[in-house]
Amino acid sequence: MWWYTAPTIVRSFLEGYDFSGKTIILFATSGGSGLGKIAKELASSCPGAKILEGRLLNGNPSEAALKQWAESL
Ligand SMILES: Cc1cc2nc3c(=O)[nH]c(=O)nc-3n(C[C@H](O)[C@H](O)[C@H](O)COP(=O)(O)O)c2cc1C
């Protein structure tokens, strides 16, 4: 999270590929702020994709916890 949104490089990545028809699950680290409006803000960079909020991964979550989360999606 940079200034309550995704760093510009994330938009550049999304705009560099065709994500139409894909589902994107957001994840991020931050200094404490939440994902806020990022799903809405990134929509224009990946037209036709569905963006779900996902979660913050602050606090060094274990590989097992990440695997469990990924498999629950
Ligand atoms: C330019 C800049 C802006 C940031 N803005 C936010 C912010 O708005 N909210 C927040 O919680 N953290 C903010 N942070 C903290 C980063 O989200 C945090 O350092 C990062 O997620 C942790 O990854 P790192 O260990 O690679 O730095 C900002 C960091 C930088 C460098």
The ligand as a Tripos MOL2 file, in Angstrom:
@<TRIPOS>MOLECULE
LIG
   31    33     1     0     0
SMALL
NO_CHARGES

@<TRIPOS>ATOM
      1 C1          5.8060    5.8710   -0.5500 C.3       1 LIG1
      2 C2          5.1500    4.9920    0.4890 C.ar      1 LIG1
      3 C3          3.8300    5.1900    0.8030 C.ar      1 LIG1
      4 C4          3.2030    4.3630    1.7510 C.ar      1 LIG1
      5 N1          1.9030    4.5680    2.0330 N.ar      1 LIG1
      6 C5          1.2790    3.7750    2.9240 C.ar      1 LIG1
      7 C6         -0.0970    3.9700    3.2380 C.ar      1 LIG1
      8 O1         -0.7870    4.8410    2.7160 O.2       1 LIG1
      9 N2         -0.6640    3.1450    4.1630 N.ar      1 LIG1
     10 C7          0.0660    2.1650    4.7880 C.ar      1 LIG1
     11 O2         -0.5070    1.4760    5.6120 O.2       1 LIG1
     12 N3          1.3590    1.9470    4.5070 N.ar      1 LIG1
     13 C8          1.9790    2.7320    3.6030 C.ar      1 LIG1
     14 N4          3.3130    2.5260    3.3200 N.ar      1 LIG1
     15 C9          4.0160    1.4240    3.9790 C.3       1 LIG1
     16 C10         4.1310    0.2360    3.0660 C.3       1 LIG1
     17 O3          2.8370   -0.2550    2.7060 O.3       1 LIG1
     18 C11         4.9390   -0.8810    3.7440 C.3       1 LIG1
     19 O4          6.2360   -0.4030    3.9190 O.3       1 LIG1
     20 C12         5.0180   -2.0910    2.8780 C.3       1 LIG1
     21 O5          3.7540   -2.6330    2.6420 O.3       1 LIG1
     22 C13         5.8570   -3.1660    3.5440 C.3       1 LIG1
     23 O6          6.5690   -3.7530    2.5410 O.3       1 LIG1
     24 P1          8.1390   -3.5720    2.5240 P.3       1 LIG1
     25 O7          8.6360   -4.3720    3.6940 O.co2     1 LIG1
     26 O8          8.5220   -4.1140    1.2030 O.co2     1 LIG1
     27 O9          8.4090   -2.0870    2.6600 O.co2     1 LIG1
     28 C14         3.9400    3.3400    2.3840 C.ar      1 LIG1
     29 C15         5.2940    3.1520    2.0550 C.ar      1 LIG1
     30 C16         5.8950    3.9660    1.1210 C.ar      1 LIG1
     31 C17         7.3430    3.7360    0.7870 C.3       1 LIG1
@<TRIPOS>BOND
     1     1     2 1
     2     2     3 ar
     3     2    30 ar
     4     3     4 ar
     5     4     5 ar
     6     4    28 ar
     7     5     6 ar
     8     6     7 ar
     9     6    13 1
    10     7     8 2
    11     7     9 ar
    12     9    10 ar
    13    10    11 2
    14    10    12 ar
    15    12    13 ar
    16    13    14 ar
    17    14    15 1
    18    14    28 ar
    19    15    16 1
    20    16    17 1
    21    16    18 1
    22    18    19 1
    23    18    20 1
    24    20    21 1
    25    20    22 1
    26    22    23 1
    27    23    24 1
    28    24    25 2
    29    24    26 1
    30    24    27 1
    31    28    29 ar
    32    29    30 ar
    33    30    31 1
@<TRIPOS>SUBSTRUCTURE
     1 LIG1         1 GROUP 0 **** ****
